[in-house]
Structure formats: C-alpha cells, structure tokens
C-alpha cells in the first residue's frame, strides 16, 4: 500500500506540470492518507509478532492486495471528483490493476492529465505485479496448473523461497522496465509526445488497454505507431520467463517452448484469416494486415486497444475475434484469458486419448517444451476450465438480470473474467461500461480480480477447508 | 441398413392409411432400393472373408452407420418430393437420427402423415441406437471418459464382448419400448390421437424434438400433456444404465448415482429460477412453473420441444437456458451436450486441487457414486471439453461466413453440436434452419454427428495413427 501510494507522486507531478492543481492535491491527499493508515495498521498488528508465512497467508495477501490496492487507487479519482462515484472509481481502478481496460468513462478526454496518467500507471503496476506473481510466486504455491517448472522451484518453505523470488523478481522487473523504455522511445520516434507515449506503453506492456483518447490508438494515424504497439502487445502476451531464459543465455529453451509456438501460430493464422476477410474494407492487403494484426493482437493478448471498431467488421472477422476472446495470452505474461498453455495441454491429452483408443495397451506420454511432463498437471487445468466456464455463465446470468441481450451479457462476462476490456454489443470497442447498475459493476470488479488471479487463488479462500486448522 | 429399410414399412402403412399414395410408394421404393443395394454389397464384400473385428472397425462402423442411415433415411423425402432437395433431406434425417431436432421445414403441417411419422421415427431409432451404443458398446471401446464402469465390462476382445452386449442391449430395448408404450398411452389419455401421441413420444424419449406441428407441443393446450412430456424428457435425459440397475434390483446404486443427483438438482434449481422470473408473464406461479419446467427440461435434455417462444422471455430466463445449452443430459441417455457427468468430474477435480493447494502433501481422492474412482478418467474428459469448445468456436466461424451475427452463429453451433435443435437469434424456437446455404447445412450435419457420437468416435478416424498398421 505504501509503495502504491509513493507511485501516486508521479501523476501528482504530472498534474502540477499541466497546472491541474486540484488533481495534484488529490493525489497528495490520497497518498498521505493511505500511507498514514498503513503505518498505523502495521504498528497495530505487527508489533512483537513474528509468524511463519505459509500458502494460506500467500493466497490471502495476494487477493486482498489486489482489493486494497484498488480501494486506495480509487481515492484520487473520488477526491478530485473526476470520477465522483466510488463504485465507478473502484471499477476503473480494479480494471486498471487487473490490466483489463474496461472503462466506465464516457468522456476520456475530459479527464485531467494527472488522472489519465494514474489510470494508465495502475495498468503498469498491475502488469508488473502479475508477472512476478505468476512466474515467481504462484508456481511455488502450486496454483492453476501453470507450475510446469515446479521441480525447478524450491518447496513451499518460505526460508528457501525468499532469495529465489527476490532474484527472479529483480530480473523480471529489469526486463519490464527495459521494454517500457524501448516502447516509449519508439512511440515518441513515431510522433507521440512523452505523455501519450508513456501512457500507451503502460497499457501495452500490461496488456491493459486504457488509452488517453476516446478513439483509443485509432486517434493516432501513423502506421508506424500501430505496428510498434502490435509488436509490443504480442511480446507482452508471451511468458516473461522466456525473456528471463533468453537473458540467462538459454536460447534453445526459448525456441522449443511449446506455448510460445502455439501462441505465435494462433496470432499468425487468425491475423491472416481476418486480413483476407477485410481486404475489401481496407483497399490494400498491407493496410488490411495492419488493422487485422492490431485487433488480433489486442484481443488475443487481452489488451483491448483499438484502431478500428471491430463490431462493424464482417461476421467472419468478428467471430474470429470472439474465438480469440476464449484463448488469451501465455502463462506468466501480463495477458488474461484461459491461457494458451492450458488449452495446448488439454489438446495434447485429448490426442493422447485418441491414440489410446486405437492402442488400448499403449503408453502415451505428455510432452511439453520437448520434454515429458507428469500427466498430473492436467488435473488443475481441467478444474480451471470447468470453473472458468461456470463463472462465465454465472456472471452472464447476473449481468442479464439488468435486462441486456445475451450477446452483451455473455461478452461482458468474457471481457471482464478474461481481462480483455471490450466485448460485443453494448460493451463493444466503441462503448463503455458506465450504463451498468452498481451491483453489476461490483460483480464485474470481482470477475476481473478472479480472472487476473487465475481463479484458484481467490476461490480457494471461499472453501471451508481453507479456514480449518 | 436392412433393418432401417424394414422400419420404413411403418410410415408406409401410415401413409396408405391416410390415403397418401405418393408418400407410401416412396417409402416402398426407398426401402426396396436400399435393401437390394445392401444385399449386393454384402455378397460383394463378405463372401468367404472372416476377419476379427477390433476397436478400429468399431469406430468406422459406428460413424459410417450414422452417415449411411441418414443417406438411406433421406430417400423417402426426396423421392416423394416432400423435401425435394437432397441436402435438406439429408440434414433433416441426420437431425432425426442424431436426435437433434433442428429442422429445415418451413411448413411442417404441409408434410404428409407418413413423412411426419418417418421423421419422428428416425428420432426413436437414433435414440435407441445411442443408448445401446453409449451404455453397452462405447465403454468397451474406451471412448470419451464415460467408461466409469470399465472394470465391470469385459476387455476389448470381441468373443467375450458379444454375449454381454446382446444381453444388455435386450434389456435396454425393453425399457425403451416400455417407456414408449407408457408415454403414448398417457398422451392419448390427455387427448392426443394415436398419431400425435406416438410421434411426440418418439421425439421425447429420443430427446429429439421433431413435432408434427409448427408450434411444437405448444399447439396442444392441455397442461396434462405438457407435464407428461416434461416428466418423460427428464427421464430420457437420465442414464439408461440406471433403469437397468433398477430392473436388476440394485435400487441403492440408483439413488447414490452422482450424475443423477446433480442432473436433477440442475433441473430443479434452474426451473425454480426461471419460474420466479416468469411469474409476471404467466399470472400464477403454477402456470409459470409449468412453462419454466417444460422449457428447462427441453433445453437441459437437449430435446428442443417448445410450449413457449423462450426467445421472447426476459433476459435472465433466456440466459439460464443459454447456460443449460452447455450442460446437456446424462451419459448413457439419449440427451446430447457435454453431459452432466463430465462437468461434475471436472468440478470435483477442481475442488480437489484447491484442497491440495492448502495441504500440498495431502492425498485427495476422486469420488463418484460414493466410490473412489481412478483419476485417469479425467484425461479423456479434459480432452473432450477442449475439443468440444474448439469445435464450437470452429463451427461458429464457418457459420459466420454466411454473414450471420454472433448470437445466431454461436448458438447454431451450440444447438447442432449439442444435439439440442433450437438456439437463439435466427435459429430460435420459432425459427428453422432452412435459410442456411448448402455448405453450412453439410457442416452442421457433420456437427450433429460429431456431437452425437461423443466427438472421439469420429475424430479418431481423422488421426493419422488410426490408419497406421
């Protein structure tokens, strides 16, 4: 909480730079208040107590970390009255920290520079948090079937865990920071000013999707900018562990990564399909490819930026994007969705079963990254898919109590649980989430958090066994 | 093929009874032609050859059995010109044999009695076929993770298999026949004539959904009829193995069946939710419950009968039905969809994984029907879910090439792959499938077959390993 409050000094500075005094003071008030309260709570609870931290505490810290961050992050919006209602401010901030990019703003350009910067910065912080969490922390806690590398990681003892996490986290942060600097530089080279370049970089690398313009990236007409953002969206949707490996010189491991190959294949094939389908709309194949690639990357990586209103595209292209909304980015990336590795593992086990049908006595191994992995990894993945589908349909039912048609209700659930941002119908890329009644906004905030924390981290807290000694 | 041709004598008799000479003669022509061709092929191929039948031959026989049955079954429609186009006739027949109930007919009452009877009879035959297949045959071939009782069944050797299958099949057929007689009797008691009673019984027990009226069961206003059909739809969506157990005196096994409990709970809860939501539309809670129960049973069991146009219901009720379209009936029933047991098993493995997150060294067993089952059963189920979702989205993409909106394209895929019949949008309960271009009708015919044969049975034929020696 203290770190997040300190980060509020950046937008405060920007607000004062643009002579937005009210905004600037709101950040200082919010930061000051949260820091004081945090120090108070620390003294109140931690004085003289030293307890071992285990898996349960981990789940609680992660879940409530996201909730409290969103509560604190919402304060500047409310204090400055730029987003006067708390429900809206909380939704917007949760959408930021979970890198969803769903917005309740009806007039984005009406916000002050300070607030727009803070909004994008929540993406950047959330993205950084999730990478460290999924690559360094969750595998140790054994969450969600992404712990393919479990053997490499130390056991669930905190003493052993700490140094490893610290070291991994440091390298991941450095990579994230490097990407940030490079993309910002390239966007400025393409004609953006520092403010637009940095905020859009935050939205890209976190696969968030908040823009400073109502028209999103479409407000900038340079093809160079579109291409740079496309490339960095694709990079941000890849497992950051791969970059870690590249940095450590394990180049072979990088290239034989199953998830990366499938992910890039999906991106390539769907981009081509859409580009061919859109060729009449955009005149040349080059332009068609540019717009297809951008929107494909945006939905596949669950970013949510737009250079075109895809809800106006032909049915086939729309349906391909609908398809991509179920997939999502790679594990250990800032992307959301079900994740490519889960779908790949399920596909491989399905093929295995078919081989077993033909040769009932044969032994068929599950291979990922060129190596045999234990079939046990399927159990958490299978449970995940069921919970994901059940939540998707449950959230759809809740949203539908507001009286919206199925397409709107269903893609609202899909776009929040999958941390995508835009859906179809009334939550399409040219629309926003402002019209939902409050109770739906709270449910969608919960959906964004559930999706972001890979379901299990949050759901486990709701089981009775969690609270038994 | 010969048996199916002989069954054509029933609608032929009905046609002559109603003085529909052209229809009657068409059945005789079709039956005669198919029988002659079949005998010719038998002499041509089987003469002097006696080969061992294994699992591969089983998959081929089952898949091509459904294809050839639909080819033969379409003949009377084409010969009599009651459905002049072959694509349409094939679609309608495949829809019949797969117990889907999706129709290309725009004027149902315009068909002759003989043709309407044949149409419903394909349901009844397909339903009977699928029960024997999933309860007696597929478990032995090891398909689709429904082989929970594999240990009870003999190994994949044909010599041992034959007597067991024959015995099981006989009992299943007797149960199916008993249900047919009882429901027909009850419907006649409720005021239907023999023709309407028997055709609607065929549609109910097969969870098919073809009616003799454009308004479906809604054309009959007796609440008694609605309730009888509701009850028998629910019965038809249950595992016929359970009735087999009841008959064999294993009453305890019946009541501790996990899938049945979950299935009935889903039916009860969703019916109540919809009934409460609809109370204003239908005046009294009793009437609301009657309409909610019918439509819930119809969609959950994937029958597709209608007493109300649910596409005009409030958003919440529509979304609950949309949710049910993903579930489907029980394994070993005539119902389609993903099947309750698969979702239940995945849910249980997910809960297991959560417990394991809290107690990483604990051992958590998977229990079904009060007994511990091997966790291996999750592998084929996990693969199934992935293939199901992938096919759903793939078929959606193909349908969308016709330019239909997402809701229509997606629920068309859902309604055919899940063997439901009606979807939403342009394939809603008051609509039909006639407007699709031919190539989409062929793809949807394939979808119905894939769904009906639990995906694996058909998909395995498409793998290269299937064709290797």
Boltz contact constraints between the chains, C-beta under 6 A:
constraints:
  - contact:
      token1: [A, 142]
      token2: [B, 357]
      max_distance: 6.0
  - contact:
      token1: [A, 142]
      token2: [B, 360]
      max_distance: 6.0
  - contact:
      token1: [A, 156]
      token2: [B, 360]
      max_distance: 6.0
  - contact:
      token1: [A, 315]
      token2: [B, 400]
      max_distance: 6.0
  - contact:
      token1: [A, 315]
      token2: [B, 403]
      max_distance: 6.0
  - contact:
      token1: [A, 315]
      token2: [B, 404]
      max_distance: 6.0
  - contact:
      token1: [A, 316]
      token2: [B, 400]
      max_distance: 6.0
  - contact:
      token1: [A, 316]
      token2: [B, 401]
      max_distance: 6.0
  - contact:
      token1: [A, 319]
      token2: [B, 396]
      max_distance: 6.0
  - contact:
      token1: [A, 319]
      token2: [B, 397]
      max_distance: 6.0
  - contact:
      token1: [A, 319]
      token2: [B, 400]
      max_distance: 6.0
  - contact:
      token1: [A, 319]
      token2: [B, 409]
      max_distance: 6.0
  - contact:
      token1: [A, 322]
      token2: [B, 406]
      max_distance: 6.0
  - contact:
      token1: [A, 323]
      token2: [B, 393]
      max_distance: 6.0
  - contact:
      token1: [A, 346]
      token2: [B, 382]
      max_distance: 6.0
  - contact:
      token1: [A, 346]
      token2: [B, 386]
      max_distance: 6.0
  - contact:
      token1: [A, 347]
      token2: [B, 386]
      max_distance: 6.0
  - contact:
      token1: [A, 349]
      token2: [B, 379]
      max_distance: 6.0
  - contact:
      token1: [A, 349]
      token2: [B, 382]
      max_distance: 6.0
  - contact:
      token1: [A, 349]
      token2: [B, 383]
      max_distance: 6.0
  - contact:
      token1: [A, 350]
      token2: [B, 383]
      max_distance: 6.0
  - contact:
      token1: [A, 350]
      token2: [B, 386]
      max_distance: 6.0
  - contact:
      token1: [A, 350]
      token2: [B, 387]
      max_distance: 6.0
  - contact:
      token1: [A, 353]
      token2: [B, 379]
      max_distance: 6.0
  - contact:
      token1: [A, 353]
      token2: [B, 380]
      max_distance: 6.0
  - contact:
      token1: [A, 353]
      token2: [B, 383]
      max_distance: 6.0
  - contact:
      token1: [A, 354]
      token2: [B, 460]
      max_distance: 6.0
  - contact:
      token1: [A, 354]
      token2: [B, 463]
      max_distance: 6.0
  - contact:
      token1: [A, 355]
      token2: [B, 465]
      max_distance: 6.0
  - contact:
      token1: [A, 357]
      token2: [B, 142]
      max_distance: 6.0
  - contact:
      token1: [A, 357]
      token2: [B, 460]
      max_distance: 6.0
  - contact:
      token1: [A, 358]
      token2: [B, 465]
      max_distance: 6.0
  - contact:
      token1: [A, 358]
      token2: [B, 466]
      max_distance: 6.0
  - contact:
      token1: [A, 360]
      token2: [B, 142]
      max_distance: 6.0
  - contact:
      token1: [A, 360]
      token2: [B, 156]
      max_distance: 6.0
  - contact:
      token1: [A, 378]
      token2: [B, 382]
      max_distance: 6.0
  - contact:
      token1: [A, 379]
      token2: [B, 349]
      max_distance: 6.0
  - contact:
      token1: [A, 379]
      token2: [B, 353]
      max_distance: 6.0
  - contact:
      token1: [A, 380]
      token2: [B, 353]
      max_distance: 6.0
  - contact:
      token1: [A, 382]
      token2: [B, 346]
      max_distance: 6.0
  - contact:
      token1: [A, 382]
      token2: [B, 349]
      max_distance: 6.0
  - contact:
      token1: [A, 382]
      token2: [B, 378]
      max_distance: 6.0
  - contact:
      token1: [A, 382]
      token2: [B, 382]
      max_distance: 6.0
  - contact:
      token1: [A, 383]
      token2: [B, 349]
      max_distance: 6.0
  - contact:
      token1: [A, 383]
      token2: [B, 350]
      max_distance: 6.0
  - contact:
      token1: [A, 383]
      token2: [B, 353]
      max_distance: 6.0
  - contact:
      token1: [A, 385]
      token2: [B, 385]
      max_distance: 6.0
  - contact:
      token1: [A, 386]
      token2: [B, 346]
      max_distance: 6.0
  - contact:
      token1: [A, 386]
      token2: [B, 347]
      max_distance: 6.0
  - contact:
      token1: [A, 386]
      token2: [B, 350]
      max_distance: 6.0
  - contact:
      token1: [A, 387]
      token2: [B, 350]
      max_distance: 6.0
  - contact:
      token1: [A, 393]
      token2: [B, 323]
      max_distance: 6.0
  - contact:
      token1: [A, 396]
      token2: [B, 319]
      max_distance: 6.0
  - contact:
      token1: [A, 397]
      token2: [B, 319]
      max_distance: 6.0
  - contact:
      token1: [A, 400]
      token2: [B, 315]
      max_distance: 6.0
  - contact:
      token1: [A, 400]
      token2: [B, 316]
      max_distance: 6.0
  - contact:
      token1: [A, 400]
      token2: [B, 319]
      max_distance: 6.0
  - contact:
      token1: [A, 401]
      token2: [B, 316]
      max_distance: 6.0
  - contact:
      token1: [A, 403]
      token2: [B, 315]
      max_distance: 6.0
  - contact:
      token1: [A, 404]
      token2: [B, 315]
      max_distance: 6.0
  - contact:
      token1: [A, 406]
      token2: [B, 322]
      max_distance: 6.0
  - contact:
      token1: [A, 406]
      token2: [B, 407]
      max_distance: 6.0
  - contact:
      token1: [A, 407]
      token2: [B, 406]
      max_distance: 6.0
  - contact:
      token1: [A, 407]
      token2: [B, 407]
      max_distance: 6.0
  - contact:
      token1: [A, 409]
      token2: [B, 319]
      max_distance: 6.0
  - contact:
      token1: [A, 460]
      token2: [B, 354]
      max_distance: 6.0
  - contact:
      token1: [A, 460]
      token2: [B, 357]
      max_distance: 6.0
  - contact:
      token1: [A, 463]
      token2: [B, 354]
      max_distance: 6.0
  - contact:
      token1: [A, 465]
      token2: [B, 355]
      max_distance: 6.0
  - contact:
      token1: [A, 465]
      token2: [B, 358]
      max_distance: 6.0
  - contact:
      token1: [A, 466]
      token2: [B, 358]
      max_distance: 6.0
